[in-house]
Structure formats: structure tokens, C-alpha cells
Amino acid sequence: MFSASVIDPRTVQAYLETEYRVHGEPGYTLRVGQASADLLSAHKRQKADCSAFLTACNPFSEPFDAAANTARQAALAQELTRRSLTIVPGIGQHPSNEWPGEDSFLVFGLTLEAAKVLGAKFEQNGFVWTGADAVPQLILLR
């Protein structure tokens, strides 16, 4: 499925295993390939038929310091706000905790193509995108 990617297969596997935690009331966790009733409900509340879980941290999975990641996340938040998109903070965290969690946003109503453009702009290997079925998918960009 991801054989054409230049990303190390171990990194791709880590992305597939990561828990994409959405903060808020109520908070919930997204997992690639597993339908989420919580996300489906959130889509209905937001009148959205899709969403993306994005970060600007650690471009191409290279560790950046906390200050650089914070600045990158602020730039992503500014871009999403400029587009008048509804965002909810979250964090992508692998269950092993071997890689620090990455601050992220769940963005409602962001089409797959628009998410690809933003992911590329912020130098990400990929992101999680969900359509109307509320089944998160890993989308690789490289």
C-alpha cells in the first residue's frame, strides 16, 4: 500500500500505530483504519464531511527543538484561522512514548487536496485524513 513511498517503512509503521488524540470535551482518540463514532459525531456537529489531523512539528520527522516546533505550530494555526476553519488542538503520540508527542490540530472541513497542500507547505511526511465514513486514513506525501 505504501511501497512507493521514500519514507522508511519503520517510520510509516510508527505513523500507523500512533494514537491521534483530540483534546476537548469530550476528548477522543483516532486510530488509522478504525472508524470513530466520536469523530462522526464531531463531523455532524461541525457540519463537515471530512477532517484532517495535521501538525507542523518536526519536518520530515527530523526532531526540532521545542521553540522551533511551537513557532511552526503557531504558523499552522494562523494559516488555518485565516481560512476560517474550525480547529481543535490535539497530539499525535505513539503508544511506546519513544518519540515525543507532536502538537497537532484536528481541522474540520479540510479537503484531502487542501490538506496535501498544507502538509507539503509545512514539510510533513504525511497526515491523517478522514472522509464522511469517519475512518482515519494515513496519507503519505513522499
NUDRENDREN-18445 format. One line per 4 residues: number of its first residue (from 1); their letters; for each residue x, y, z of N, C-alpha, C. Coordinates in pm, whole numbers, m for minus. Example, Ala and Ser with C-alpha at 12.3 -4.5 7.8 and 13.67 -1.06 7.14 Angstrom:
2
1	AS	1319/m569/780/1230/m450/780/1320/m330/780 | 1285/m225/708/1367/m106/714/1290/3/787
This chain:
142
1	MFSA	81/m119/0/0/0/0/86/126/0 | 196/128/76/283/245/84/419/217/19 | 426/116/m67/554/72/m122/624/178/m207 | 550/271/m265/611/374/m349/670/489/m269
5	SVID	652/489/m139/699/599/m55/850/591/m32 | 913/708/m21/1055/715/13/1076/715/165 | 967/717/240/976/720/386/1012/580/437 | 1102/575/533/1143/448/592/1021/369/637
9	PRTV	1010/242/601/893/161/639/868/157/790 | 975/166/870/956/167/1016/886/295/1061 | 918/405/995/851/531/1026/705/524/986 | 677/469/870/539/453/826/463/366/925
13	QAYL	526/257/969/460/170/1068/432/246/1197 | 524/330/1239/501/411/1360/382/504/1341 | 370/565/1223/254/651/1195/124/571/1206 | 127/449/1154/6/365/1157/m33/327/1299
17	ETEY	65/315/1388/41/275/1527/10/394/1619 | 39/513/1574/24/632/1658/m121/655/1697 | m140/707/1817/m271/749/1864/m283/899/1839 | m385/937/1765/m409/1077/1731/m517/1127/1826
21	RVHG	m474/1192/1934/m563/1231/2044/m617/1372/2023 | m749/1381/2025/m817/1508/2008/m855/1560/2146 | m808/1681/2179/m841/1741/2309/m981/1800/2304 | m1031/1835/2419/m1162/1899/2424/m1259/1817/2506
25	EPGY	m1381/1860/2504/m1489/1795/2579/m1592/1741/2483 | m1604/1614/2465/m1514/1513/2520/m1391/1496/2430 | m1283/1453/2488/m1166/1418/2410/m1184/1277/2354 | m1113/1246/2250/m1120/1112/2193/m992/1084/2116
29	TLRV	m972/958/2082/m851/916/2013/m886/856/1878 | m813/900/1776/m829/845/1642/m717/746/1616 | m752/637/1548/m654/537/1508/m675/508/1359 | m566/502/1286/m573/478/1142/m646/347/1116
33	GQAS	m743/354/1025/m815/235/983/m931/193/1072 | m954/265/1183/m1061/229/1276/m1167/341/1278 | m1289/304/1243/m1398/402/1244/m1411/463/1383 | m1444/591/1385/m1457/663/1511/m1596/724/1522
37	ADLL	m1677/669/1613/m1810/725/1637/m1798/867/1692 | m1695/893/1773/m1674/1028/1827/m1647/1127/1715 | m1564/1087/1620/m1534/1177/1508/m1657/1196/1420 | m1732/1092/1397/m1854/1104/1318/m1949/1204/1383
41	SAHK	m1964/1196/1515/m2047/1292/1587/m1992/1434/1574 | m1860/1447/1583/m1798/1579/1569/m1821/1634/1428 | m1809/1549/1327/m1837/1593/1190/m1979/1649/1181 | m2074/1578/1240/m2214/1623/1235/m2231/1756/1307
45	RQKA	m2169/1770/1425/m2179/1897/1499/m2119/2012/1420 | m2011/1985/1350/m1941/2089/1275/m1995/2106/1133 | m2093/2022/1097/m2149/2024/961/m2038/2006/857 | m1951/1909/884/m1838/1879/796/m1847/1734/750
49	DCSA	m1799/1707/631/m1797/1569/583/m1655/1514/573 | m1558/1591/625/m1419/1546/625/m1341/1624/731 | m1224/1572/764/m1135/1641/857/m993/1590/837 | m899/1667/884/m758/1628/876/m693/1651/1012
53	FLTA	m604/1561/1049/m525/1574/1172/m385/1611/1126 | m346/1736/1150/m221/1791/1097/m130/1843/1206 | m1/1838/1178/99/1903/1262/196/1978/1172 | 267/2071/1230/377/2138/1160/509/2103/1228
57	CNPF	503/2021/1332/623/1986/1410/714/1891/1333 | 840/1897/1368/940/1800/1322/930/1769/1173 | 963/1868/1088/953/1848/943/1024/1721/897 | 956/1646/812/1007/1520/758/1058/1426/868
61	SEPF	993/1435/986/1024/1351/1103/1166/1370/1155 | 1221/1488/1133/1350/1523/1192/1322/1606/1317 | 1377/1565/1431/1347/1636/1556/1393/1782/1554 | 1301/1871/1587/1329/2012/1606/1315/2042/1754
65	DAAA	1378/2151/1800/1364/2187/1941/1223/2241/1967 | 1188/2248/2094/1052/2286/2134/1014/2425/2083 | 1107/2520/2088/1077/2656/2043/1046/2658/1893 | 1123/2586/1815/1100/2582/1670/966/2516/1639
69	NTAR	935/2406/1708/807/2338/1686/690/2426/1727 | 705/2499/1836/599/2590/1881/575/2699/1777 | 681/2753/1720/667/2857/1618/602/2800/1492 | 639/2679/1455/580/2615/1336/431/2590/1359
73	QAAL	395/2543/1478/253/2519/1508/174/2649/1506 | 233/2755/1558/166/2885/1557/141/2930/1412 | 237/2908/1325/220/2945/1184/109/2862/1120 | 102/2733/1153/m6/2648/1101/m141/2696/1154
77	AQEL	m149/2727/1282/m274/2776/1341/m317/2905/1273 | m223/2993/1246/m254/3120/1180/m310/3093/1040 | m249/3002/968/m296/2967/833/m437/2909/837 | m463/2821/931/m596/2759/941/m701/2862/983
81	TRRS	m665/2950/1075/m756/3055/1119/m786/3152/1005 | m684/3185/927/m702/3273/812/m803/3215/713 | m807/3082/705/m900/3014/615/m1038/2993/680 | m1054/3044/801/m1181/3033/876/m1223/2888/900
85	LTIV	m1125/2802/923/m1153/2661/951/m1165/2639/1101 | m1252/2547/1139/m1267/2510/1279/m1159/2410/1315 | m1083/2440/1420/m974/2353/1462/m990/2317/1609 | m944/2197/1641/m940/2150/1779/m798/2102/1805
89	PGIG	m733/2148/1912/m598/2102/1941/m596/1952/1972 | m481/1894/1947/m461/1753/1977/m313/1722/1985 | m284/1594/1993/m145/1548/1996/m137/1410/1932 | m36/1392/1850/m7/1260/1794/99/1195/1881
93	QHPS	65/1081/1939/157/1016/2034/161/866/2008 | 280/814/1982/296/670/1967/281/605/2104 | 214/491/2113/190/429/2245/318/392/2321 | 429/372/2250/554/336/2318/618/456/2387
97	NEWP	576/578/2349/633/702/2401/781/718/2370 | 834/642/2273/975/656/2236/1000/785/2156 | 898/836/2091/907/961/2015/819/1062/2086 | 868/1181/2113/784/1279/2182/655/1307/2103
101	GEDS	546/1325/2174/420/1358/2109/432/1489/2032 | 357/1498/1923/360/1619/1841/227/1693/1853 | 234/1818/1895/114/1901/1897/55/1903/1757 | m76/1898/1750/m146/1886/1623/m280/1958/1631
105	FLVF	m348/1961/1517/m484/2014/1510/m571/1918/1432 | m692/1897/1481/m796/1834/1402/m868/1949/1332 | m872/1944/1200/m925/2054/1120/m1049/2003/1046 | m1162/2062/1076/m1288/2020/1014/m1307/2088/879
109	GLTL	m1358/2010/783/m1391/2063/653/m1272/2084/560 | m1156/2034/595/m1037/2049/511/m1035/1934/411 | m1047/1966/284/m1049/1861/182/m914/1790/176 | m914/1674/114/m791/1597/101/m687/1677/23
113	EAAK	m727/1739/m86/m630/1817/m165/m575/1935/m87 | m660/2006/m15/m613/2119/66/m520/2072/177 | m550/1958/236/m463/1902/341/m328/1863/284 | m326/1810/164/m199/1775/100/m113/1900/79
117	VLGA	m177/2007/35/m103/2132/12/m44/2183/144 | m124/2183/250/m74/2230/380/36/2139/433 | 15/2008/422/118/1914/468/250/1937/398 | 245/1959/266/367/1985/190/428/2119/231
121	KFEQ	344/2220/248/393/2353/287/469/2347/419 | 420/2264/512/485/2253/643/580/2135/651 | 620/2083/535/726/1982/522/700/1856/604 | 579/1805/591/542/1684/663/552/1562/570
125	NGFV	583/1447/630/583/1322/554/440/1281/519 | 347/1319/603/209/1280/581/120/1337/689 | m5/1290/690/m104/1334/786/m216/1232/788 | m310/1251/877/m427/1163/884/m546/1242/832
129	WTGA	m620/1180/740/m737/1244/682/m857/1150/694 | m972/1206/714/m1093/1128/731/m1205/1187/646 | m1271/1099/572/m1387/1141/493/m1515/1121/572 | m1625/1117/501/m1757/1107/563/m1777/977/641
133	DAVP	m1698/873/611/m1712/745/681/m1649/744/820 | m1577/849/857/m1510/862/989/m1407/752/1014 | m1344/704/907/m1235/607/919/m1105/681/884 | m1022/712/983/m897/784/956/m805/706/863
137	QLIL	m746/778/770/m653/720/673/m519/792/683 | m411/715/674/m279/775/667/m253/816/522 | m222/942/502/m191/995/370/m43/1034/370 | 35/966/289/178/998/278/200/1097/166
141	LR	293/1187/187/321/1292/89/452/1270/15 | 532/1173/59/660/1149/m7/677/1000/m32
